[in-house]
Amino acid sequence: MAVIATVVVLLLTGCGEYQKLLKSKDPDQKYQAALRYFNDGQYMRAQTLLDDVAVYYKGTERSEDVICYLARCYMGNKDYATAAEYYEAYARNYPKGKYIVEARYQIGHCYYMDAPDARLDQEITHKAIKWQTEFVELFPESPYAQDAYKQIEEMYDRLAQKEYYSANLYYNLGTYLGNNYQSAEIVAKNALKKYPGNSYSEELSWIILQAKYQQMVNSFEEKKADRARATEDEYYNFITDFPTSKHRQAAEKIKKDVDKVLR
């Protein structure tokens, strides 16, 4: 009970001190307290105090610090969209400022952290790629550069994943209201072209092979031989690129069916 009582007293004391700071007319006192709260991980309190003094320090040397710490507070609270806005404001106002490397990196990082599932709209993902690409071009020797490269790679994978979902959807639609196999093939091929070396390359290539095969199976007799040859070419492409693929056995079955058509 004594320990609980002590904790309650400390909490009440802390709240009382914070309330006094909110009413204070001394911006320097508020600023210094904000930094202490920030270092203690109390980002909301730090943010509130920094917001209070931001106007006072506007146009001064300390304004640069205030904007950067506000961005860091929003990062600490995982409000990445607002953090990105503050970092962008910093980059606009202080293009050669002392925090510019951090700011330019964190803009892209915030968008990276805020990027949605691959099934959703990927506008934020494109922003992450744009900012991090610009960052590594401007600051290739920065300690942040390696992380920026990794994030770019992950974002391209996410875009490829979205294309994979689209191609797979078309494939599953089959011949419903048209030749969706052809659409699946086109989407998968475009994804491989736009995002070479992505983590979904094997699955996209497998969709292409299956799509060509299904177009052969569902074609008129006069077109079947041509489509069989196209499927055969795709089969060789697939096993050359992915000789140990988990789809190898299914690919071999496709090849046998193709051989029957071409006899």
Secondary structure as a PSIPRED ss2 file (coil, helix, strand):
# PSIPRED VFORMAT (PSIPRED V4.0)

   1 M C   1.000  0.000  0.000
   2 A H   0.000  1.000  0.000
   3 V H   0.000  1.000  0.000
   4 I H   0.000  1.000  0.000
   5 A H   0.000  1.000  0.000
   6 T H   0.000  1.000  0.000
   7 V H   0.000  1.000  0.000
   8 V H   0.000  1.000  0.000
   9 V H   0.000  1.000  0.000
  10 L H   0.000  1.000  0.000
  11 L H   0.000  1.000  0.000
  12 L H   0.000  1.000  0.000
  13 T H   0.000  1.000  0.000
  14 G H   0.000  1.000  0.000
  15 C H   0.000  1.000  0.000
  16 G H   0.000  1.000  0.000
  17 E H   0.000  1.000  0.000
  18 Y H   0.000  1.000  0.000
  19 Q H   0.000  1.000  0.000
  20 K H   0.000  1.000  0.000
  21 L H   0.000  1.000  0.000
  22 L H   0.000  1.000  0.000
  23 K H   0.000  1.000  0.000
  24 S C   1.000  0.000  0.000
  25 K C   1.000  0.000  0.000
  26 D C   1.000  0.000  0.000
  27 P H   0.000  1.000  0.000
  28 D H   0.000  1.000  0.000
  29 Q H   0.000  1.000  0.000
  30 K H   0.000  1.000  0.000
  31 Y H   0.000  1.000  0.000
  32 Q H   0.000  1.000  0.000
  33 A H   0.000  1.000  0.000
  34 A H   0.000  1.000  0.000
  35 L H   0.000  1.000  0.000
  36 R H   0.000  1.000  0.000
  37 Y H   0.000  1.000  0.000
  38 F H   0.000  1.000  0.000
  39 N H   0.000  1.000  0.000
  40 D C   1.000  0.000  0.000
  41 G C   1.000  0.000  0.000
  42 Q C   1.000  0.000  0.000
  43 Y H   0.000  1.000  0.000
  44 M H   0.000  1.000  0.000
  45 R H   0.000  1.000  0.000
  46 A H   0.000  1.000  0.000
  47 Q H   0.000  1.000  0.000
  48 T H   0.000  1.000  0.000
  49 L H   0.000  1.000  0.000
  50 L H   0.000  1.000  0.000
  51 D H   0.000  1.000  0.000
  52 D H   0.000  1.000  0.000
  53 V H   0.000  1.000  0.000
  54 A H   0.000  1.000  0.000
  55 V H   0.000  1.000  0.000
  56 Y H   0.000  1.000  0.000
  57 Y H   0.000  1.000  0.000
  58 K C   1.000  0.000  0.000
  59 G C   1.000  0.000  0.000
  60 T C   1.000  0.000  0.000
  61 E C   1.000  0.000  0.000
  62 R H   0.000  1.000  0.000
  63 S H   0.000  1.000  0.000
  64 E H   0.000  1.000  0.000
  65 D H   0.000  1.000  0.000
  66 V H   0.000  1.000  0.000
  67 I H   0.000  1.000  0.000
  68 C H   0.000  1.000  0.000
  69 Y H   0.000  1.000  0.000
  70 L H   0.000  1.000  0.000
  71 A H   0.000  1.000  0.000
  72 R H   0.000  1.000  0.000
  73 C H   0.000  1.000  0.000
  74 Y H   0.000  1.000  0.000
  75 M H   0.000  1.000  0.000
  76 G H   0.000  1.000  0.000
  77 N C   1.000  0.000  0.000
  78 K C   1.000  0.000  0.000
  79 D C   1.000  0.000  0.000
  80 Y H   0.000  1.000  0.000
  81 A H   0.000  1.000  0.000
  82 T H   0.000  1.000  0.000
  83 A H   0.000  1.000  0.000
  84 A H   0.000  1.000  0.000
  85 E H   0.000  1.000  0.000
  86 Y H   0.000  1.000  0.000
  87 Y H   0.000  1.000  0.000
  88 E H   0.000  1.000  0.000
  89 A H   0.000  1.000  0.000
  90 Y H   0.000  1.000  0.000
  91 A H   0.000  1.000  0.000
  92 R H   0.000  1.000  0.000
  93 N H   0.000  1.000  0.000
  94 Y C   1.000  0.000  0.000
  95 P C   1.000  0.000  0.000
  96 K C   1.000  0.000  0.000
  97 G C   1.000  0.000  0.000
  98 K C   1.000  0.000  0.000
  99 Y C   1.000  0.000  0.000
 100 I H   0.000  1.000  0.000
 101 V H   0.000  1.000  0.000
 102 E H   0.000  1.000  0.000
 103 A H   0.000  1.000  0.000
 104 R H   0.000  1.000  0.000
 105 Y H   0.000  1.000  0.000
 106 Q H   0.000  1.000  0.000
 107 I H   0.000  1.000  0.000
 108 G H   0.000  1.000  0.000
 109 H H   0.000  1.000  0.000
 110 C H   0.000  1.000  0.000
 111 Y H   0.000  1.000  0.000
 112 Y H   0.000  1.000  0.000
 113 M H   0.000  1.000  0.000
 114 D H   0.000  1.000  0.000
 115 A C   1.000  0.000  0.000
 116 P C   1.000  0.000  0.000
 117 D C   1.000  0.000  0.000
 118 A C   1.000  0.000  0.000
 119 R C   1.000  0.000  0.000
 120 L C   1.000  0.000  0.000
 121 D C   1.000  0.000  0.000
 122 Q C   1.000  0.000  0.000
 123 E H   0.000  1.000  0.000
 124 I H   0.000  1.000  0.000
 125 T H   0.000  1.000  0.000
 126 H H   0.000  1.000  0.000
 127 K H   0.000  1.000  0.000
 128 A H   0.000  1.000  0.000
 129 I H   0.000  1.000  0.000
 130 K H   0.000  1.000  0.000
 131 W H   0.000  1.000  0.000
 132 Q H   0.000  1.000  0.000
 133 T H   0.000  1.000  0.000
 134 E H   0.000  1.000  0.000
 135 F H   0.000  1.000  0.000
 136 V H   0.000  1.000  0.000
 137 E H   0.000  1.000  0.000
 138 L H   0.000  1.000  0.000
 139 F C   1.000  0.000  0.000
 140 P C   1.000  0.000  0.000
 141 E C   1.000  0.000  0.000
 142 S C   1.000  0.000  0.000
 143 P C   1.000  0.000  0.000
 144 Y C   1.000  0.000  0.000
 145 A H   0.000  1.000  0.000
 146 Q H   0.000  1.000  0.000
 147 D H   0.000  1.000  0.000
 148 A H   0.000  1.000  0.000
 149 Y H   0.000  1.000  0.000
 150 K H   0.000  1.000  0.000
 151 Q H   0.000  1.000  0.000
 152 I H   0.000  1.000  0.000
 153 E H   0.000  1.000  0.000
 154 E H   0.000  1.000  0.000
 155 M H   0.000  1.000  0.000
 156 Y H   0.000  1.000  0.000
 157 D H   0.000  1.000  0.000
 158 R H   0.000  1.000  0.000
 159 L H   0.000  1.000  0.000
 160 A H   0.000  1.000  0.000
 161 Q H   0.000  1.000  0.000
 162 K H   0.000  1.000  0.000
 163 E H   0.000  1.000  0.000
 164 Y H   0.000  1.000  0.000
 165 Y H   0.000  1.000  0.000
 166 S H   0.000  1.000  0.000
 167 A H   0.000  1.000  0.000
 168 N H   0.000  1.000  0.000
 169 L H   0.000  1.000  0.000
 170 Y H   0.000  1.000  0.000
 171 Y H   0.000  1.000  0.000
 172 N H   0.000  1.000  0.000
 173 L H   0.000  1.000  0.000
 174 G C   1.000  0.000  0.000
 175 T C   1.000  0.000  0.000
 176 Y C   1.000  0.000  0.000
 177 L C   1.000  0.000  0.000
 178 G C   1.000  0.000  0.000
 179 N C   1.000  0.000  0.000
 180 N H   0.000  1.000  0.000
 181 Y H   0.000  1.000  0.000
 182 Q H   0.000  1.000  0.000
 183 S H   0.000  1.000  0.000
 184 A H   0.000  1.000  0.000
 185 E H   0.000  1.000  0.000
 186 I H   0.000  1.000  0.000
 187 V H   0.000  1.000  0.000
 188 A H   0.000  1.000  0.000
 189 K H   0.000  1.000  0.000
 190 N H   0.000  1.000  0.000
 191 A H   0.000  1.000  0.000
 192 L H   0.000  1.000  0.000
 193 K H   0.000  1.000  0.000
 194 K H   0.000  1.000  0.000
 195 Y C   1.000  0.000  0.000
 196 P C   1.000  0.000  0.000
 197 G C   1.000  0.000  0.000
 198 N C   1.000  0.000  0.000
 199 S C   1.000  0.000  0.000
 200 Y C   1.000  0.000  0.000
 201 S H   0.000  1.000  0.000
 202 E H   0.000  1.000  0.000
 203 E H   0.000  1.000  0.000
 204 L H   0.000  1.000  0.000
 205 S H   0.000  1.000  0.000
 206 W H   0.000  1.000  0.000
 207 I H   0.000  1.000  0.000
 208 I H   0.000  1.000  0.000
 209 L H   0.000  1.000  0.000
 210 Q H   0.000  1.000  0.000
 211 A H   0.000  1.000  0.000
 212 K H   0.000  1.000  0.000
 213 Y H   0.000  1.000  0.000
 214 Q H   0.000  1.000  0.000
 215 Q H   0.000  1.000  0.000
 216 M H   0.000  1.000  0.000
 217 V H   0.000  1.000  0.000
 218 N C   1.000  0.000  0.000
 219 S C   1.000  0.000  0.000
 220 F C   1.000  0.000  0.000
 221 E H   0.000  1.000  0.000
 222 E H   0.000  1.000  0.000
 223 K H   0.000  1.000  0.000
 224 K H   0.000  1.000  0.000
 225 A H   0.000  1.000  0.000
 226 D H   0.000  1.000  0.000
 227 R H   0.000  1.000  0.000
 228 A H   0.000  1.000  0.000
 229 R H   0.000  1.000  0.000
 230 A H   0.000  1.000  0.000
 231 T H   0.000  1.000  0.000
 232 E H   0.000  1.000  0.000
 233 D H   0.000  1.000  0.000
 234 E H   0.000  1.000  0.000
 235 Y H   0.000  1.000  0.000
 236 Y H   0.000  1.000  0.000
 237 N H   0.000  1.000  0.000
 238 F H   0.000  1.000  0.000
 239 I H   0.000  1.000  0.000
 240 T H   0.000  1.000  0.000
 241 D H   0.000  1.000  0.000
 242 F C   1.000  0.000  0.000
 243 P C   1.000  0.000  0.000
 244 T C   1.000  0.000  0.000
 245 S C   1.000  0.000  0.000
 246 K C   1.000  0.000  0.000
 247 H C   1.000  0.000  0.000
 248 R H   0.000  1.000  0.000
 249 Q H   0.000  1.000  0.000
 250 A H   0.000  1.000  0.000
 251 A H   0.000  1.000  0.000
 252 E H   0.000  1.000  0.000
 253 K H   0.000  1.000  0.000
 254 I H   0.000  1.000  0.000
 255 K H   0.000  1.000  0.000
 256 K H   0.000  1.000  0.000
 257 D H   0.000  1.000  0.000
 258 V H   0.000  1.000  0.000
 259 D H   0.000  1.000  0.000
 260 K H   0.000  1.000  0.000
 261 V H   0.000  1.000  0.000
 262 L H   0.000  1.000  0.000
 263 R C   1.000  0.000  0.000
